[in-house]
């Protein structure tokens, strides 16, 4: 039973999209695009809350293992916080999670790793993260160079790494678990990572934060966001990935795709658009 959540059966592997909720982002955080144009794109796409950025996590069920990809914000900064309740709708408790794979270490992807007492919520789980992402966060030189807002993000990530320190596995690329492969997609962060999941009948790419506002950044792939560590590289990666997944008809899961979570990317005369279909 999947309790009405979006799900894809890949054959021997089931992937369920679980919402953690929303955060609000002003269009002034987007680069190389006018706010009025953003409003029009969202209006034309029938987006009722144009500044809402939805937060997805993905539960991979394979060979009696429960593997979570990202943990949502968990209520950090008032963002999200629905993941635990949504897991419970599947009769899954935090201690039933065997591993958490991280796309990157921004608060809306790692905040859900801690409980209300700031202890590890998924206390049995292995925590898997890019080596480059981990080393970037743990560097005091990098910490000294960033703004106060970003320092807060560093401190949150460091506190989480400390709580999971005995169970952290650092990765670069390649097979993480049987049939699950880490794909470096650096740019949004120094270690931003996607995960290719290969089933018997189909495959799926969880691409993390390639887009935050799908309709805007698919129609205008050059549009970066202020959260990007390297906006130019993030845009280059986005353009490359859009071309690849649209050409190869790859099923994609996005952390910020909205509650439908999965889709195919199709090329248009100008830019791309997302098609949500089974």
PAZAPA-4460 file (N, C-alpha, C; in steps of 0.05 Angstrom, whole numbers, plus 32768, in hexadecimal, padded with zeros to 4 digits):
% residues 278
    n_x    n_y    n_z   ca_x   ca_y   ca_z    c_x    c_y    c_z   seq   type   mol
   8011   7FE8   8000   8000   8000   8000   8012   8019   8000     1      X     A
   800B   802C   7FEE   801C   8044   7FEC   800E   805D   7FF5     2      X     A
   7FF6   805A   8001   7FE8   8070   800E   7FE3   8088   7FFC     3      X     A
   7FE1   8083   7FE2   7FDB   8099   7FD0   7FF3   80A9   7FC7     4      X     A
   800B   80A2   7FCF   8023   80B1   7FC7   802B   80AA   7FAA     5      X     A
   8037   80BC   7F9C   8042   80B5   7F81   8056   809F   7F84     6      X     A
   8054   808B   7F73   8066   8074   7F75   806D   806A   7F59     7      X     A
   8086   8061   7F56   808E   8054   7F3D   809A   8039   7F43     8      X     A
   808F   8025   7F36   8098   8009   7F39   80AC   8004   7F23     9      X     A
   80C5   8001   7F29   80DA   7FFD   7F15   80DF   7FE0   7F0F    10      X     A
   80D0   7FCF   7F1D   80D6   7FB2   7F1B   80EB   7FAB   7F30    11      X     A
   80E4   7F9D   7F44   80F4   7F95   7F5C   80FC   7FAD   7F6D    12      X     A
   80F4   7FC5   7F65   80FA   7FDD   7F74   80E2   7FF0   7F71    13      X     A
   80D9   7FFA   7F89   80C3   800D   7F8A   80CD   8027   7F95    14      X     A
   80C6   803D   7F88   80CF   8058   7F91   80B6   8068   7F96    15      X     A
   80B3   8071   7FAF   809C   8080   7FB8   80A4   809D   7FBF    16      X     A
   8096   80B1   7FB3   809C   80CD   7FB9   808D   80D5   7FD2    17      X     A
   809B   80E0   7FE6   808F   80E8   7FFE   8094   8106   8002    18      X     A
   807E   8115   8005   8081   8132   8008   808A   8138   8025    19      X     A
   809B   814C   8027   80A1   8157   8042   8094   8172   8046    20      X     A
   8087   817D   8031   807A   8197   8033   8086   81AB   8020    21      X     A
   8086   81C4   8029   808E   81DA   8018   80A0   81EE   8025    22      X     A
   80AE   81FE   8015   80BA   8216   801E   80B3   822C   800A    23      X     A
   80B6   8245   8012   80B0   825C   8000   80C9   8269   7FF6    24      X     A
   80CB   826E   7FDD   80E3   827B   7FD1   80D9   8292   7FBF    25      X     A
   80E3   82AA   7FC4   80DD   82C1   7FB3   80EA   82BF   7F98    26      X     A
   80DD   82C9   7F83   80E8   82C9   7F68   8101   82DA   7F66    27      X     A
   8106   82EB   7F7A   811E   82FC   7F7A   8137   82EB   7F7F    28      X     A
   8133   82D2   7F87   8149   82BF   7F8C   8152   82B2   7F72    29      X     A
   8143   82B5   7F5C   814A   82A9   7F43   815B   82BD   7F32    30      X     A
   816E   82B3   7F24   8181   82C3   7F15   817B   82C1   7EF7    31      X     A
   817F   82D7   7EE9   817C   82D8   7ECC   815F   82D5   7EC3    32      X     A
   814D   82DE   7ED3   8131   82DE   7ECB   8122   82F4   7EDA    33      X     A
   810E   8300   7ECD   80FF   8315   7ED9   80E8   8309   7EEA    34      X     A
   80E2   8316   7F00   80CE   830B   7F12   80B3   830A   7F05    35      X     A
   80AD   831D   7EF4   8093   831D   7EE6   8091   8305   7ED4    36      X     A
   80A7   82FE   7EC7   80A7   82E6   7EB6   80A2   82CD   7EC6    37      X     A
   80AF   82CC   7EDE   80AB   82B5   7EEF   808D   82B2   7EF7    38      X     A
   8081   82C9   7EFD   8064   82C8   7F05   8053   82BE   7EEE    39      X     A
   805A   82C7   7ED5   804A   82BF   7EBE   804D   82A1   7EB9    40      X     A
   8066   8297   7EBB   806B   827A   7EB6   805B   8269   7ECA    41      X     A
   805C   8271   7EE3   804E   8262   7EF8   8030   8264   7EF4    42      X     A
   8026   827C   7EEC   8009   8280   7EE8   8000   826E   7ED0    43      X     A
   8010   826E   7EBA   8009   825F   7EA3   8009   8241   7EA9    44      X     A
   8019   8238   7EBD   801A   821C   7EC4   8005   8215   7EDA    45      X     A
   7FF4   8228   7EE0   7FDE   8224   7EF4   7FE9   821D   7F10    46      X     A
   8000   822A   7F17   800B   8226   7F31   7FFD   8239   7F45    47      X     A
   7FEF   822D   7F58   7FDE   823E   7F6A   7FEE   824E   7F7E    48      X     A
   8005   8242   7F86   8017   8251   7F99   8032   8254   7F8B    49      X     A
   8035   8269   7F7C   804C   826C   7F6A   8068   826C   7F77    50      X     A
   8069   8273   7F91   8083   8274   7F9E   8089   825C   7FB0    51      X     A
   8077   8249   7FB0   807A   8231   7FC0   808D   821D   7FB2    52      X     A
   80A2   8214   7FC0   80B4   8200   7FB6   80AE   81E6   7FC5    53      X     A
   80A5   81D2   7FB8   809D   81B9   7FC5   80B6   81A9   7FCB    54      X     A
   80B6   819B   7FE1   80CC   818A   7FEA   80C5   816D   7FE9    55      X     A
   80D2   815E   7FD7   80CE   8141   7FD5   80E5   8132   7FE2    56      X     A
   80DE   811B   7FEC   80F2   8106   7FF2   80E9   80ED   7FE4    57      X     A
   80FB   80DA   7FE1   80F4   80C1   7FD3   80FB   80A9   7FE3    58      X     A
   80E8   8097   7FE7   80ED   807E   7FF5   80F1   8068   7FE0    59      X     A
   8108   805B   7FE1   810E   8045   7FCF   810B   802B   7FDF    60      X     A
   80F9   801A   7FD6   80F6   8000   7FE2   8101   7FEA   7FD0    61      X     A
   8115   7FDD   7FD9   8123   7FC9   7FC8   812F   7FB3   7FDA    62      X     A
   8127   7F9B   7FD4   8132   7F84   7FE3   8130   7F87   8001    63      X     A
   8118   7F8F   8009   8112   7F92   8026   8121   7FA8   8033    64      X     A
   812E   7FB9   8024   813B   7FD1   802F   812A   7FE9   802A    65      X     A
   812A   7FFC   803D   811D   8016   803A   8133   802B   8039    66      X     A
   8136   8037   8021   814B   804A   801C   813E   8065   8016    67      X     A
   8145   8079   8025   8139   8094   8021   814D   80A5   8012    68      X     A
   8143   80B4   7FFF   8154   80C7   7FF1   814C   80E3   7FFA    69      X     A
   815D   80F0   8009   8159   810A   8017   8144   8106   802D    70      X     A
   8143   811A   803F   8132   8118   8056   811F   8130   8059    71      X     A
   811E   8142   8045   810E   815A   8048   811A   816D   805C    72      X     A
   810A   8181   8062   8114   8196   8075   810E   8190   8092    73      X     A
   80FA   817F   8096   80F4   8177   80B2   80EA   818D   80C4    74      X     A
   80E0   81A3   80B8   80D7   81BA   80C8   80EC   81CF   80CD    75      X     A
   8105   81CA   80C5   811A   81DF   80C7   8111   81F8   80B9    76      X     A
   8114   820F   80C6   810D   8229   80BB   80EF   822B   80B5    77      X     A
   80DF   8219   80C1   80C3   8218   80BC   80BC   820B   80A2    78      X     A
   80CF   81FD   8095   80CA   81F0   807B   80C3   81D3   8080    79      X     A
   80B0   81C9   8070   80AA   81AD   806F   80A3   81A1   808A    80      X     A
   80AB   8188   808E   80A6   817B   80A8   8092   8164   80A6    81      X     A
   808A   815D   808D   8075   8149   808B   807F   812C   8087    82      X     A
   8099   8129   8083   80A4   810F   807B   809D   80F8   808F    83      X     A
   80A1   80FC   80A8   809D   80E7   80BC   8080   80DE   80BB    84      X     A
   806D   80F1   80BA   8051   80EA   80B9   804A   80DB   809F    85      X     A
   8057   80E2   8089   8052   80D5   8070   805E   80B9   8070    86      X     A
   8075   80B5   807C   8080   809A   807F   806D   8089   8090    87      X     A
   8062   8095   80A4   8050   8086   80B6   8037   807C   80A6    88      X     A
   802F   808B   8092   8018   8082   8082   801F   8069   8072    89      X     A
   8039   8064   806F   8042   804B   8062   804A   8036   8077    90      X     A
   8043   803C   8091   804B   802A   80A7   8069   8027   80A9    91      X     A
   8077   803C   80A3   8094   803C   80A6   809C   8050   80BB    92      X     A
   80AB   8047   80CF   80B6   8058   80E4   80D2   8060   80DD    93      X     A
   80DD   8076   80E9   80F8   807E   80E3   810D   8067   80E7    94      X     A
   8109   8056   80FA   811C   8041   80FF   811B   802B   80E9    95      X     A
   8107   802D   80D8   8105   8019   80C2   8115   8022   80A9    96      X     A
   8121   803A   80AA   8131   8043   8094   814D   8039   8096    97      X     A
   8156   802B   8081   8171   801F   8081   8187   8032   8078    98      X     A
   8181   8045   8067   8195   8057   805D   8187   8071   8053    99      X     A
   8196   8087   8055   818D   80A0   8049   81A2   80AA   8036   100      X     A
   819B   80AC   801D   81AD   80B7   8009   81A7   80D5   8006   101      X     A
   81BC   80E5   8007   81B8   8102   8004   81C0   810C   7FE9   102      X     A
   81AF   811D   7FDD   81B7   812A   7FC4   81CB   8141   7FCA   103      X     A
   81C7   814E   7FE1   81D9   8163   7FEA   81D1   816C   8006   104      X     A
   81DF   817F   8011   81DC   8185   802E   81CE   81A0   8034   105      X     A
   81BC   81A9   8022   81AC   81C0   8029   8196   81B9   803D   106      X     A
   818D   81CD   804D   817B   81C7   8063   8161   81B9   805B   107      X     A
   8156   81BF   8043   813D   81B3   803B   8141   8196   8031   108      X     A
   8159   818C   8033   815F   8170   802B   816A   8160   8043   109      X     A
   8174   816E   8057   8180   815F   806E   8172   8165   8089   110      X     A
   8162   817A   808A   8156   8182   80A4   8146   816C   80B1   111      X     A
   813A   815A   80A0   8129   8144   80AA   8139   812E   80B6   112      X     A
   8154   8130   80B6   8164   811A   80C2   8165   811B   80E0   113      X     A
   815C   8132   80EC   815C   8135   8109   8140   8134   8113   114      X     A
   813C   812A   812C   8122   812B   8139   8120   8145   814A   115      X     A
   810A   8147   8159   8105   815F   8169   8119   8164   817E   116      X     A
   8128   814F   8186   813D   8152   819A   8159   8155   818D   117      X     A
   815A   815B   8173   8173   815E   8164   8184   8146   8165   118      X     A
   8178   812F   8166   8186   8115   8164   8180   8108   8149   119      X     A
   8190   80F5   8142   818C   80E7   8128   8170   80DA   8128   120      X     A
   8160   80E2   8115   8145   80D7   8113   8146   80BA   8108   121      X     A
   8156   80B6   80F3   8158   809C   80E6   8170   808E   80F3   122      X     A
   816B   8084   810B   8182   807C   811C   818F   8061   8114   123      X     A
   8182   8053   8101   818E   803A   80F7   819B   803F   80DC   124      X     A
   8197   8056   80D0   819D   805A   80B4   81BA   8062   80AF   125      X     A
   81C5   8057   8099   81DF   8061   808F   81D9   807B   8080   126      X     A
   81EA   808F   8084   81E7   80A9   8076   81FC   80AB   8060   127      X     A
   81F2   80AF   8048   8204   80AD   8030   8204   80C9   8023   128      X     A
   821C   80D4   801E   821E   80EF   8013   8238   80F1   8003   129      X     A
   8238   8102   7FEF   824F   8107   7FDF   8267   8110   7FF0   130      X     A
   827E   8105   7FEA   8297   810C   7FF9   829C   812A   7FF5   131      X     A
   8299   8135   7FDD   829E   8151   7FD8   828B   8163   7FE8   132      X     A
   8271   815A   7FEA   825E   816A   7FFA   8266   816A   8017   133      X     A
   826D   8153   8022   8274   8150   803E   828D   8161   8044   134      X     A
   82A1   815E   8033   82BB   816D   8038   82B7   818B   8036   135      X     A
   82A6   8193   8023   82A0   81B0   8021   8294   81BB   803A   136      X     A
   8280   81AD   8045   8273   81B6   805E   8285   81B5   8076   137      X     A
   8297   81A1   8077   82A8   819E   808E   82C1   81B1   808D   138      X     A
   82C5   81BE   8077   82DD   81D0   8075   82D9   81EA   8084   139      X     A
   82EA   81F0   8097   82E9   820A   80A5   82EF   8221   8093   140      X     A
   82FF   821D   807F   8306   8232   806B   82EC   823A   805C   141      X     A
   82DD   8226   8053   82C4   822B   8045   82B0   8239   8057   142      X     A
   82AF   8230   8070   829C   823B   8084   82A2   8259   8088   143      X     A
   82BB   8260   8089   82C3   827C   808E   82BC   828E   8076   144      X     A
   82BA   8282   805F   82B6   8292   8046   8299   8298   803F   145      X     A
   8286   828A   804C   826A   828D   8044   825B   82A1   8055   146      X     A
   8244   82A9   804C   8233   82BD   805A   8228   82B1   8074   147      X     A
   821D   82C2   8085   8212   82B8   809E   81FB   82A5   8099   148      X     A
   81EA   82AA   8084   81D4   8298   807E   81DF   827C   8077   149      X     A
   81F4   827B   8067   81FF   8262   805F   820E   8255   8076   150      X     A
   821A   8265   8088   8226   8259   80A0   8212   8249   80B0   151      X     A
   81F9   8253   80B1   81E4   8244   80BF   81DF   8229   80B2   152      X     A
   81E0   8228   8098   81DC   820F   808A   81F3   81FC   808F   153      X     A
   820C   8207   8090   8223   81F6   8096   8220   81EA   80B2   154      X     A
   8218   81FB   80C5   8216   81F1   80E1   8201   81DB   80E4   155      X     A
   81EB   81DF   80D6   81D6   81CA   80D6   81E2   81B0   80CB   156      X     A
   81EE   81B2   80B4   81F9   8199   80A7   820E   818C   80B9   157      X     A
   8220   819C   80C4   8235   8191   80D5   8229   8183   80EE   158      X     A
   8214   818F   80F9   8207   8182   8111   81FB   8167   8109   159      X     A
   81EF   8166   80F1   81E3   814D   80E7   81F9   8138   80E2   160      X     A
   820E   8140   80D5   8224   812E   80D0   822F   8122   80EA   161      X     A
   8230   8133   80FE   823A   812A   8118   8228   8114   8124   162      X     A
   820E   8119   8122   81FA   8106   812D   81FB   80EB   811F   163      X     A
   8203   80EB   8105   8204   80D3   80F5   8221   80C9   80F0   164      X     A
   8234   80D5   80FF   8250   80D1   80F8   8259   80B4   80F6   165      X     A
   824D   80A2   8106   8255   8086   8105   8249   8077   80ED   166      X     A
   8237   8084   80DF   8229   8076   80CA   822A   8085   80B0   167      X     A
   823D   8098   80AD   8240   80A7   8094   8251   8097   8080   168      X     A
   8247   8096   8067   8258   808B   8052   825B   80A0   803C   169      X     A
   8274   80A6   8036   827A   80BB   8022   827D   80AD   8007   170      X     A
   8270   80B9   7FF2   8270   80AD   7FD8   827A   80C2   7FC3   171      X     A
   8280   80B8   7FAC   8288   80C9   7F95   8275   80C4   7F7E   172      X     A
   8276   80AD   7F72   8264   80A6   7F5C   8263   8087   7F5B   173      X     A
   8250   807D   7F4B   824E   8060   7F48   8239   8054   7F5A   174      X     A
   823A   8039   7F5C   8225   802A   7F6A   8227   802E   7F88   175      X     A
   8211   8037   7F94   8210   803C   7FB1   8203   8024   7FBF   176      X     A
   81EE   801A   7FB3   81E1   8000   7FBA   81DB   7FF2   7FA0   177      X     A
   81D6   7FD8   7FA1   81D0   7FCA   7F88   81BA   7FD8   7F78   178      X     A
   81C0   7FE0   7F60   81AC   7FED   7F4F   81A7   800B   7F55   179      X     A
   81B7   8017   7F67   81B4   8033   7F6D   81D0   8040   7F69   180      X     A
   81D1   8053   7F57   81EA   805F   7F4F   81EB   807D   7F54   181      X     A
   8201   8087   7F60   8204   80A3   7F65   820F   80B1   7F4C   182      X     A
   8202   80C7   7F44   8209   80D6   7F2C   8211   80F2   7F35   183      X     A
   822B   80FA   7F34   8233   8115   7F3B   8225   812A   7F29   184      X     A
   8218   813D   7F35   820B   8153   7F27   8213   816E   7F34   185      X     A
   822C   8172   7F37   8237   8189   7F46   8230   81A3   7F39   186      X     A
   822C   81B7   7F4A   8225   81D2   7F41   8213   81E0   7F55   187      X     A
   81FC   81D3   7F59   81EA   81DE   7F6E   81F8   81DF   7F89   188      X     A
   8207   81C9   7F8F   821A   81C8   7FA5   8233   81BA   7F9C   189      X     A
   8248   81BB   7FAB   8261   81AE   7FA3   825F   8190   7F9F   190      X     A
   824C   8184   7FAC   8249   8167   7FAA   822E   815E   7FA2   191      X     A
   821E   816F   7F96   8203   8168   7F8E   8202   814F   7F7E   192      X     A
   81F1   813C   7F86   81F1   8121   7F7B   81D5   8118   7F74   193      X     A
   81D3   810B   7F5D   81BA   80FD   7F55   81BD   80DF   7F5A   194      X     A
   81A7   80D1   7F59   81A8   80B4   7F5D   8197   80A6   7F47   195      X     A
   81A5   8095   7F38   8198   8085   7F23   8190   806B   7F2F   196      X     A
   8176   8064   7F2D   816C   804C   7F39   8164   8039   7F22   197      X     A
   8170   8022   7F21   816B   800F   7F0B   815A   7FF8   7F16   198      X     A
   8142   7FF5   7F0B   8131   7FDE   7F11   8131   7FC9   7EFB   199      X     A
   8123   7FB4   7EFE   8122   7F9F   7EEA   8114   7FA9   7ED0   200      X     A
   8100   7FBB   7ED4   80F0   7FC4   7EBD   80F3   7FE1   7EB5   201      X     A
   80FE   7FF1   7EC7   8100   800D   7EC1   8116   8019   7ED2   202      X     A
   811D   8032   7ECC   8131   8040   7EDD   8126   805C   7EE3   203      X     A
   8133   8069   7EF6   812A   8083   7EFF   8142   8093   7F08   204      X     A
   8143   80AC   7F01   8158   80BE   7F0A   814C   80D2   7F1F   205      X     A
   8155   80D0   7F37   814F   80E5   7F4B   8164   80FA   7F49   206      X     A
   815C   8112   7F3F   8171   8126   7F38   8174   813D   7F4C   207      X     A
   8168   813A   7F63   816D   814F   7F78   8163   816A   7F70   208      X     A
   8174   817E   7F71   816C   819A   7F6D   8175   81A5   7F51   209      X     A
   8172   8195   7F3D   8177   819F   7F22   8165   81B7   7F1C   210      X     A
   814C   81B5   7F26   813A   81CC   7F25   812D   81D0   7F40   211      X     A
   8126   81EA   7F46   8116   81F1   7F5E   80FA   81F9   7F56   212      X     A
   80F8   8209   7F41   80DE   8210   7F36   80DD   8203   7F1A   213      X     A
   80D1   81EB   7F18   80D2   81DB   7F00   80C9   81EA   7EE7   214      X     A
   80B2   81F7   7EE8   80A7   8204   7ED0   80B9   821B   7EC7   215      X     A
   80C5   8229   7EDA   80D6   8240   7ED3   80F0   8236   7EC8   216      X     A
   80FD   8224   7ED6   8118   821C   7ECF   8119   8207   7EB8   217      X     A
   8102   81FB   7EB2   8102   81EA   7E9A   80FD   81FB   7E81   218      X     A
   80EC   820F   7E83   80E8   8220   7E6C   8100   8233   7E68   219      X     A
   810E   8239   7E7E   8126   824B   7E7D   813D   823D   7E8C   220      X     A
   814A   8229   7E80   815F   821A   7E8E   8176   822A   7E98   221      X     A
   817B   8241   7E8D   8191   8252   7E96   818C   8260   7EB0   222      X     A
   8173   825F   7EBA   816C   826C   7ED3   8177   825D   7EEB   223      X     A
   8189   826A   7EF9   8194   825E   7F12   8186   8269   7F2A   224      X     A
   818D   8260   7F41   8181   8269   7F5A   8197   8270   7F6E   225      X     A
   8191   8283   7F7F   81A5   828D   7F92   81B1   8278   7FA4   226      X     A
   81A3   8261   7FA6   81AE   824B   7FB7   81C4   823B   7FA9   227      X     A
   81C8   8240   7F90   81DD   8231   7F81   81F9   823A   7F8A   228      X     A
   8209   8226   7F91   8225   822B   7F98   8234   8237   7F80   229      X     A
   822F   822B   7F68   823B   8235   7F50   8225   8237   7F3B   230      X     A
   8218   824F   7F39   8201   8252   7F27   8207   824B   7F0A   231      X     A
   821E   8252   7F00   8225   824C   7EE5   8227   822E   7EE0   232      X     A
   8235   8221   7EF2   8237   8203   7EEF   821D   81F5   7EF3   233      X     A
   820D   81FF   7F06   81F2   81F4   7F0A   81E1   81F5   7EF1   234      X     A
   81E2   820C   7EE4   81D3   8210   7ECB   81DD   81FD   7EB5   235      X     A
   81F8   81FB   7EB3   8204   81E9   7E9F   81FB   81CC   7EA4   236      X     A
   81FB   81C3   7EBD   81F2   81A8   7EC4   81D5   81A4   7EBD   237      X     A
   81C5   81B8   7EC4   81A8   81B7   7EBE   81A3   81B4   7EA0   238      X     A
   81B0   81C4   7E90   81AD   81C3   7E73   81B5   81A8   7E68   239      X     A
   81CC   819E   7E73   81D6   8183   7E6A   81C2   816D   7E71   240      X     A
   81B8   816E   7E8A   81A6   8159   7E93   818B   815A   7E85   241      X     A
   8181   8172   7E80   8168   8175   7E71   816A   8168   7E56   242      X     A
   8180   816E   7E48   8184   8162   7E2E   8186   8144   7E2F   243      X     A
   8194   8139   7E43   8198   811C   7E46   817E   810E   7E4D   244      X     A
   816F   8118   7E61   8157   8109   7E6A   8140   810C   7E56   245      X     A
   813F   8122   7E47   812A   8125   7E33   8131   8114   7E1B   246      X     A
   814A   8113   7E13   8152   8102   7DFB   814E   80E5   7E01   247      X     A
   8155   80DC   7E19   8154   80C0   7E20   8139   80B7   7E2D   248      X     A
   8127   80CB   7E30   810D   80C5   7E3D   8110   80B8   7E58   249      X     A
   8120   80C4   7E69   8126   80BA   7E83   8111   80C4   7E97   250      X     A
   8106   80B2   7EA7   80F4   80B9   7EBD   8105   80C7   7ED3   251      X     A
   80FB   80DF   7EDB   8109   80EF   7EEF   80F8   80F4   7F07   252      X     A
   8105   80F3   7F1F   80F9   80FB   7F38   8108   8114   7F42   253      X     A
   80F9   8129   7F48   8105   8142   7F51   80FC   814A   7F6D   254      X     A
   810F   8153   7F7D   8108   815C   7F98   80F5   8173   7F98   255      X     A
   80F4   8183   7F82   80E3   819A   7F81   80D0   819A   7F69   256      X     A
   80C7   8182   7F62   80B5   817E   7F4B   8098   8183   7F52   257      X     A
   8092   8188   7F6B   8076   8188   7F74   806E   816C   7F7D   258      X     A
   8056   816A   7F87   804E   8151   7F94   804B   813A   7F80   259      X     A
   804A   813F   7F66   804A   8129   7F53   8065   811B   7F51   260      X     A
   807A   812A   7F57   8094   811F   7F5C   80A4   8114   7F45   261      X     A
   8096   8105   7F33   80A3   80F7   7F1D   809B   8104   7F03   262      X     A
   80AC   8103   7EEF   80A4   810D   7ED5   80B9   8107   7EC0   263      X     A
   80B0   810B   7EA7   80C2   810A   7E90   80C6   8126   7E86   264      X     A
   80DE   812C   7E7D   80E4   8146   7E72   80E3   8145   7E54   265      X     A
   80D3   8158   7E49   80D1   8159   7E2C   80DB   8174   7E21   266      X     A
   80E9   8173   7E0B   80F4   818B   7DFE   80DE   8199   7DEF   267      X     A
   80DE   81B4   7DF1   80CC   81C4   7DE2   80DC   81D5   7DCE   268      X     A
   80CD   81E5   7DBE   80DB   81F7   7DAC   80EE   8209   7DBB   269      X     A
   80E5   8212   7DD3   80F6   8222   7DE4   80F5   8215   7E00   270      X     A
   810B   820B   7E0A   810D   8200   7E24   8100   81E4   7E26   271      X     A
   80F7   81DC   7E3E   80ED   81C2   7E43   80D4   81C4   7E54   272      X     A
   80C5   81AE   7E57   80AF   81AD   7E6A   80AE   8191   7E75   273      X     A
   80A0   818F   7E8C   809D   8175   7E9A   8082   8169   7E94   274      X     A
   8082   814F   7E90   8069   8140   7E8B   8067   812B   7EA2   275      X     A
   8052   812D   7EB2   804D   811A   7EC7   803B   8104   7EBC   276      X     A
   8047   80ED   7EB9   8037   80D6   7EAF   8042   80BC   7EBB   277      X     A
   8032   80A8   7EBB   803B   808E   7EC5   804F   8082   7EB1   278      X     A
***
